[in-house]
Amino acid sequence: MLNSKPALKKLRQDPLMKMVIKEVAYLQLERSGNVFNELVKNIAYQQISYKAADTIYGRFLKLVGGVFFSPDELLILDQEEIRNIGFSRQKAAYVLNIARFFKERDLFTFEWAQLSDNEIIKLLTKIKGVGEWTVQMVLIFELERPDVFPEKDLGIQQAMMGIYDFRLEKKALLERMREISVTWTPHRTLATLYLWAWKRKNP
């Protein structure tokens, strides 16, 4: 459970995070049901508005016949069918890459608990089109790993600059974020969810 009493106690030791916890409820999103579905969903939601992504992903779910779908159900589609519902050519290729990778390695029913966060990132970023940020979203929202900190996420960067009142860029920004986030370990996922919620309230 991400929002356990020990996790909240740890985060409240940071006075500014304690303020955030009082101000907002942490961000919660519905789980997809498995890592494969969550990966595909994250590709659909990349780099477009939530509203547009909701529409396109809704069309996608109709195309594959339901909320839960397997690699085989994706691989009977061709790239043009996926593009016709609103995916870019690149994204259509990426979701098929994911389906092939999961089928070839028999990962659809894999027990992910046996792998560490870093092992999962190393494995899934072998898929063309899947980067570290995408896998971190799976670790947070699907696998609910407790200590994930997506430092390169723009929303997290903006939230931390707003809350902690600093203006930095590139390497200096990431270093400052890490300095702050280390105090939240091993509950950085919950802190991340609060930061996203704060950012949504303070755009």
C-alpha positions in Angstrom: 0.0 0.0 0.0 1.7 3.2 -1.2 0.0 5.6 1.3 0.8 3.5 4.4 1.3 5.3 7.8 5.1 4.8 7.6 5.2 6.3 4.1 3.2 9.3 5.2 5.2 9.7 8.4 8.4 9.7 6.3 7.2 12.3 3.8 5.9 14.6 6.5 9.4 14.9 7.9 9.9 17.2 4.9 8.1 20.5 5.9 7.2 21.5 2.3 6.0 18.0 1.4 4.0 18.0 4.6 2.3 21.2 3.3 1.6 19.5 -0.1 0.0 16.5 1.7 -2.3 18.8 3.6 -3.2 20.7 0.3 -4.0 17.8 -2.1 -4.9 14.2 -2.3 -2.3 12.1 -4.1 -2.9 11.2 -7.8 -4.6 7.9 -8.4 -5.2 6.4 -11.8 -7.0 3.1 -12.7 -4.7 0.2 -13.3 -4.8 -1.5 -16.7 -4.6 -5.0 -15.2 -1.2 -6.1 -16.5 2.1 -4.7 -17.7 1.5 -5.3 -21.4 -1.8 -3.3 -21.4 -0.2 -0.6 -19.3 2.7 -0.2 -21.7 0.5 0.1 -24.7 -1.7 2.6 -22.9 1.3 4.7 -22.0 2.4 4.9 -25.6 -1.1 6.1 -26.5 -1.0 8.9 -23.9 2.5 10.1 -24.8 2.9 13.7 -25.9 -0.8 14.6 -26.4 -3.5 16.0 -24.1 -5.4 13.7 -21.8 -8.6 14.5 -23.5 -7.3 13.6 -27.0 -5.6 10.5 -25.6 -8.8 9.4 -23.9 -10.7 9.6 -27.2 -8.0 7.8 -29.2 -7.4 5.1 -26.6 -11.2 4.5 -26.4 -11.2 3.9 -30.1 -8.3 1.5 -29.7 -10.1 -0.5 -27.0 -13.1 -0.9 -29.4 -10.7 -2.0 -32.1 -9.1 -4.8 -30.0 -12.5 -5.7 -28.4 -12.1 -4.8 -24.8 -10.1 -3.3 -22.0 -7.9 -6.4 -21.7 -6.0 -7.5 -24.8 -3.1 -9.9 -25.5 -0.1 -9.6 -27.8 -1.8 -12.0 -30.2 -4.9 -9.8 -30.4 -2.7 -6.9 -31.3 -0.6 -8.8 -33.8 -3.6 -9.6 -36.0 -3.9 -5.9 -36.7 -1.7 -4.1 -39.2 -0.1 -0.7 -38.7 -2.7 1.1 -40.9 -5.6 -0.2 -38.9 -4.1 1.3 -35.7 -3.2 4.6 -37.5 -6.8 4.9 -38.7 -8.1 5.3 -35.2 -5.7 8.2 -34.4 -2.3 6.8 -33.6 0.6 8.4 -35.4 2.6 6.1 -37.7 5.4 6.0 -35.1 3.1 5.1 -32.2 1.4 2.4 -34.2 4.8 0.9 -34.9 5.7 1.1 -31.2 2.6 -0.8 -29.9 3.2 -3.5 -32.5 6.9 -3.7 -31.3 5.7 -4.1 -27.8 3.3 -6.9 -28.8 6.0 -8.8 -30.7 8.5 -8.4 -27.8 6.0 -9.8 -25.3 5.0 -12.7 -27.5 8.6 -13.7 -28.4 9.7 -13.6 -24.8 6.4 -15.0 -23.3 6.0 -12.0 -21.0 2.2 -11.6 -21.0 1.7 -13.6 -17.8 5.2 -13.1 -16.4 5.6 -12.7 -12.7 7.1 -9.2 -12.5 7.6 -9.4 -8.7 10.7 -11.5 -9.3 12.5 -8.5 -11.0 13.8 -5.3 -9.4 12.8 -1.9 -10.7 16.1 -1.5 -12.6 15.9 -5.0 -14.1 12.4 -4.2 -15.4 13.6 -0.9 -16.9 16.6 -2.6 -18.5 14.4 -5.3 -20.0 11.5 -3.2 -21.3 13.6 -0.4 -22.7 15.0 -2.9 -25.2 11.7 -2.4 -27.0 12.0 0.3 -29.7 9.8 3.1 -28.7 9.8 2.3 -25.0 12.0 4.7 -22.9 12.8 4.9 -19.2 10.0 7.3 -18.5 7.4 4.9 -20.0 8.6 2.0 -17.9 8.6 4.2 -14.8 4.9 4.9 -15.4 4.3 1.2 -15.5 6.3 0.7 -12.2 4.3 3.4 -10.5 0.7 2.9 -11.8 0.6 -0.8 -12.6 3.1 -2.5 -10.4 2.9 0.1 -7.6 6.6 -0.1 -6.8 7.1 2.1 -3.8 10.4 4.0 -4.6 10.2 5.2 -8.1 11.2 8.8 -8.9 10.8 10.0 -12.6 13.1 12.9 -12.3 12.9 13.7 -16.0 9.1 14.1 -16.0 8.3 17.7 -16.8 5.4 17.9 -14.4 7.6 16.6 -11.5 10.3 19.1 -12.4 7.8 22.0 -12.5 6.1 21.0 -9.2 9.4 20.8 -7.4 10.6 24.1 -8.7 7.3 25.6 -7.6 7.2 24.0 -4.1 10.9 24.3 -3.3 11.3 27.7 -5.0 14.4 27.2 -7.2 15.0 27.8 -10.8 17.6 25.5 -12.4 18.1 23.7 -15.7 19.5 20.5 -17.0 22.2 18.8 -14.8 21.9 21.3 -12.0 18.1 20.8 -11.9 18.3 17.0 -11.7 21.0 17.2 -9.0 18.8 19.5 -6.8 15.8 17.2 -7.3 17.8 14.2 -6.3 19.1 16.0 -3.2 15.5 16.6 -2.1 14.1 13.3 -3.2 16.6 11.2 -1.3 15.0 12.3 1.9 11.8 10.6 0.8 13.4 7.2 0.2 12.0 4.5 0.2 8.6 6.1 -0.5 9.4 8.3 -3.5 6.5 6.9 -5.5 4.0 8.4 -3.1 5.9 11.7 -3.1 5.7 11.6 -6.9 1.9 11.1 -6.8 1.5 14.1 -4.5 3.7 16.2 -6.7 1.6 15.4 -9.8 -1.6 16.2 -7.8 -0.1 19.5 -6.7 0.9 20.4 -10.2 -2.6 19.7 -11.5 -4.0 22.0 -8.9 -1.3 24.6 -9.6 -0.8 24.6 -13.4 
